Amino acid sequence: MENTNYKKRIVEDKLDEYLKLFGAVCIEGAKYCGKTWLGRSRANSEILLHNTTGETSNIIQLAKISPESILQGDNPRLIDEWQEATNLWDEIRIDVDKSGLKGQYILTGSSTPRRENISHSGAGRFGKIHLRPMSLYESGDSSGKVSLQDICEGKKIAISTGDVKLKDLIHLVIRGGFPGFINYTSKEASHALKEYIKLIIDDDLYRLDGKKRNKRKVRLLLKSLARNESTTVTNKILKEDIKEYDSEDINIDTVTEYLDVLDRLYLLDNDEPFSPNVRSRIRVRQAQKRHFVDPSLACALLNLTEEKLLDDLNTFGFLFEAMVERDLKIYADSFNANNYHYQDYNNKEVDHVIELENGDWCCFEIKLGVNEIEDAAKNLITIRDRIKEVGGHEPSVLCVICGMSNAAYIREDGVYVVPITALKN
């Protein structure tokens, strides 16, 4: 089945690699982020366990009763939403062991399933790929003139990238990176995303494990997460935020449980704290930085429009930061780098950290306007020098990712400046 509207995904190269290394590859990610079409781009046959023909329940029952019939087909065989019949995991593992062949199956899943029906992890047989919504480069909204990998390797850059309008950046944040919405206006995307969230609350939360949850409190938690996008708030603060803004109370254990459920649905994409090898007095905080998988979800939950964000650039700054970090994760994953944030007890922070396979790490500040570049560069240099002073492993690259800059270049102090609309992997 060919989709003429399909846009190439950066993760395709990793999928090709994993199909050579493993008997089966599992593509995981939030609903509607493009998992099925990515799998179809490499599959020679398919079966959809959750389709739109009204035969879903029969197919799932068949998968549970006669799994071998589900596995029959030309390889690689795509099994979409495999978690609807978790017994397939072990059946595929057994089949992979039996044949010894690579690249036999491609599985997609939009939730982390319960493990009680799975007897083996599949280690060595399965490779897992995390698919996020589209980056600006994938959706065609970044020129791709500058490579993130080149920056992380310290290569020289000096190129004009063109002017960027604030209103265009606001549109990109509200619209988001879900493939089906990239041709929508901000208003159309907002309506579609509100329905997306509603269906997840009304249907997917229950389908995950058959447990009924308070839908109103789930929505209140989602709104609190949206208000605290790109911050390091604790679960306790989320609870207090709900009480302050919505005059509702929620048990702290319920907050923890609901966050776990949202994470299992791949709606959250938090940044873990980074701790460099510092033999020093510098202590780093161990709080996660809160993110939705796409900033458009926060916009929809808060009913934000282009007009509202033009009048509230402080809020937009957090959402712009979230969009940039979404893209940095997608790009960094293509060269097997890890993503973090940095925050120490001396009140020094770095918006984003990328750790390379060789152990080097790169610091990124994210700023909307060119008027913020100078302070951002000074902050990066101060942190680097402080770590160096105490004999720690200092960052190898310092970079400011900007919204409104019209050029990519290296400052005299060695700090990179790069517009997000010119970046690629």
N, C-alpha and C positions, 0 to 999 in steps of 0.2 A: 504494500500500500504506500503510494508515494504522496508526500505532502510538498507541494510546490512552494508553500510559504515557510518551510522549515529553514531556520537560520543555523549556521554552523555554531557549535558550542566548543568552548575552549577545552572542556574535559574530554572531548572525543579522542584526543591523543592518548590520554590515560586509559580510556576504555579499550582502545586498540592494544595497548601494552598489556593490560590485565587479561584480555582474551587470549593472549599468547602465554601468560604465566599461570592462569588458573582454569580449572574445569568449568567454573561458573562465576559470573560477576553479578553482584547485587547493587543496583543503583537506588540510592535512598535520597529522600528529600520531600519537601512540603508538596501538598497537592497543587497541581497545575503549574509546576515549575519546569515541565518539559521532559520528565523521565521517560514516558512512553515513546515519544518521538525520538528521543536520543537512542533508546533501545532499538526502535525500528530502523534506525539508520544503519544498524549493523546486523540485524536479525534476518534469517531466511524463512522463518515461520513464527507464528505467534498464537497465543491464546490469552484472552482477557478474562480474568476471574471476576472483574467488576465492570461489566459492560453496560450498554444502554438499550439492549434489545429485549429486556424483560426476562431473560433466561439466566440471570446471574445466580440465583439460588440453586438451580439445577446444575450449573457448571461447578459451583463450589462443592455440592454434594458428590458429584462425580469425582472431583479431585480428592475428596476424603475417602471415598469407597474404592475407587480404581485409579490411583495416582499414575500408574504406568500409561494410561490412556491420555493423560494430560501431557506427558513428556514426549509423546510420539510426534515427530515432525523434523523437518530439516534443521540442522544446526548452523549457526547458533539459534536456539529456540527462545523466543521471548515469552516469559510468563509474567503478565502484568498484574500488580497488586497481589503478589504471592502470599502475603500475610493473611489473606482471607482463608487459606487452607495451609496452616503452618506445618502439617505433616509432609508437605512437599519438600521442605528443606532437607530432611533426612533421606527422602527418596532420591533427591538429586545428588546428595553426597554419596550415596551407595552406588548410583549409576556412574558418577565420575570416577569412583574408585575402581569399579568393574572395568570400564573401558580404558582408563588412563589417558583419555584424550583431553586436550585443552579447548577452551572456547566453546563448550557445548551449550551452555545456557546463559541467558541474560534475564535476571529477575529485577522487577521494580517494586518498590514499597514506599508508601507514604505514611507509615507509622511503624514504630518499633513494637513487634508482637510480643505477647506473653511467651515465656520460654518453657512452660511446663509440657508443651507438646513437641518440644525439640530435644532430642537426646544428645546431640553432638554439636559443638560450635562450628564445625566445618573448617577448622583451621587447616590451611594448606590446600584446601579444595576451592574455597570461595575467596574472591577479592571484593572489597566494598568501595564504592565510589559515592561521595556526597555531592549531589547536584543542588546548586542554589539557583534562584531566579537569575535572569540575565544581567550581566555587567553592561556598562555603557558601550564598551567595545563590541560586545556580542549583539546588542540591539541596534548598532549603527550610529550611536550618539557620541562616540569618541572616534577621533581620526586615527588613533593608534600610532601616532608619530613617535612616541616614546615608549620604550620597553621597561617594565618594572624590573625584570631580571637584569637588564643592563645597568640600571641604577644600583641595584643591590650588589652588583659586581664592581661598582665604582668606575664605570666607563664614562667618558666625557659626552656631554650633550650641549647643544646650543642651536636652538631652532625656533623660528616664529610659528606660533600655533593658532593665531587668529583670535579675534575678540569673542567674548562670551557674554550673553545677556543674563542678568539676574533672573528675569522672568522665565527664561528657558531652563535654568537650573531648578527653579521651583517646580516647573512642570515635570521635569524628570524625576524629582523626588515623589511627587504626588502620584504620578503614573506608575512608577515602580518598574520592576524588571520581570514580572510574570509574562511569559511569551504571548499569551492570548490577548494581553492588554496593551502591547507596545505601540499600536497604531491608534489608541484611544486619545481623546482629549482628556484634560485633567478631570473635568466633570464626569465624563463617561467612566473613566477608570475608578473614580471615587465611588460611583454607584455600584460598579461591578465588584469592587473589593468589599463593600459593605455586605453584599449578598454572600460573598465568599466567606466572610467571618461568621455571618448568621448561620450558614449551613454547617460550618465546622462546629459551632456551639450546639446547634439543634440535632446534628446527626453524628458527626465523626467522634465526638467525645464519648458517646454511648457505644458506638461500634468498636471503639478501641478495646474495651474490656467488659462491656455489658453492664457497667456501673452507672447508675443515675447520679447526676451532679446538679447542684443548684445553678441553673443557667444564668440567672441574674448576677450571682457572685462571680462566676467565670468572666462575664462581660466587665464587671467592675474591676477585676484584676487585670484584664487586658487593657482597659482604659488607664489604669495606674501605670502599667508597663509603658504605655504610649507616652504618658506624661513624663516618665523617667527614662526615656530612650537615651542611650549613649552616656549613662551615668553608672555609678557603682553603688547604688542604693541596696540596702539589705532587705531581706524578707520582712523584717520588723518595720522598716520604713514604708514598704509597700502597704502593709496593713494599716499603718497610721495615715498614709496618703488617701486610702479609700475612705477612711472615717472622716478625714478633713474635707475632702472634695465632694463626696457623695453621701455623707451622713449615714453610712452603713458600717457595721462592724463585721469582721471576719476573723475566724480563729487562725492563729499563726500556723497551726498544723495543716489547716485547710489551704492556706496560701502555699505551703511547701508542696502539698499533694497536687494542687492544680498546676503549679509551675512544672512539676515532673510530667504531668499529662501533656501540657503544651509542648514541652521539650520532646516527648515521644512522638508528637505529631510534626516535628521539625519546624515548628513555628518560631522557635527561639534560636538565636545563633550568638550566644554570649561569648565574650572574649575572656580567656583565662589570664590571670596575672603572670607577668614575666619576671623571673628572678635571675639576673646575671650572676656569674660566678664572682661574687664580691667577698673577699676576705676582709671584711670591714665592719664599720659601725653603721653602715647604711642598711636599714631594714625596709623591706618592701611589703606593701599591703597585699593581702591575699583575697581581695574581693573581686568577683567577676564584674565585667562591664556589660550592662544590659543592652541587648539588641534583639529586635525582631529579625526574622530571616530577610525581610525587606522593609525599608522605611515607609513604603506606601501603606502598609498595614497600620502603622501608628497614625498616619494622616487620616485614614478612613475612620479609625476609632475616635479620633478627636474632631472629626468633621471639618478638617482644615481645607481651605480653598486657596487659590493663588492670591486672591485679594487679602485674605487673613494673614498669610505668611509674608506678603509684602509689607504689611503693617507690623509684623512681629519677627524681626530678623534674629532676635535672640533664640526663639524657638526654632526658627529655620536653621540656625547654625548647628543645633544638635541633630536635626534630621539630615542636613547635608553631610555632617560627619558620619552618620550611619550609612548613607549611600556610598560614600568613599570607602568606608571600611568593608562594606559588602564587596565592592569591586576588588580591593586589595586582597581579600581572602580568595576570591576566584582566581586572580592572576597568580598569587603566590603558590597556590595549590598546584599549578601547572608545572612548577619546577621544584616540587616537593619541599617547600618551605612551610614553617609553622607560624601561626598568627597569635599575637598576645596584645595586652596593654601593659603599661608600666606606671606605677604609682608608689612613691616611697613615703616614709614618715617625716621627711623634711618638706612636705607639701610640694614636691616636684613630680610632675606628671608628663607622660608622653602619650599622645592619642593612640598610636599604633606601633607595634613592634613586629618585625618579621625576622625570624631566626632561620638561617640557612643550614643546609645539611652539614657543612663543615664547622658549624658552631658559631660563625660570625652572626652578628645581629645588627639590624638596621632600624633607626628611629624615624618615625614619621609624625609630624604635626599636621593637622588638617585645619585650614583656614579658608573662609569664604572670600575675603577681599584682599587686594594687594597691600592695603594699609596695615594688615596684620602680619605680613611676612617678616618684618624686621624683628618684632618681639618674639615670634615663633622660632626664628633662627637663633636668637640669643638664648632662649630657653633650652633648645637642643644642645647648644655648645656648653652651657652651664652644667647640664646633667652629665654630658660626656666628660668634661674636665673634672667634675667632682668624683666620678667613678674612677677616673685615671689616678687622681690624687691618692686614693686609698688602696691602690694596687689591684683594682678590679678589672674585669674583662670589659673594656670600653666598647661602645658601638663602632662599627666600621664605616657606616654611612649615616648621614643626617639629611633629612629631606622634608620640605614643606610641600604638601599637596594643596593646591589652591583652586578656588572656583573661578575667579575672575581674571587671572593672569592670562596674558596673550603671548607668552613665550615660555619655553623650557630651557633652563640654563643652570650653571653652577656659579654661585656667588664667590667673591674673593675669599671669604672665610671657609669655603669648601662645602657649604650647604646647598643642596639641590633645591630648585624651585620648579614644580611641574604642575600644569593644569590637569585636573581629572579628565577633562574632555579631550585630552591628547594621549591618555595612558592606555596601554594594553599589557598583556602578560609578557 
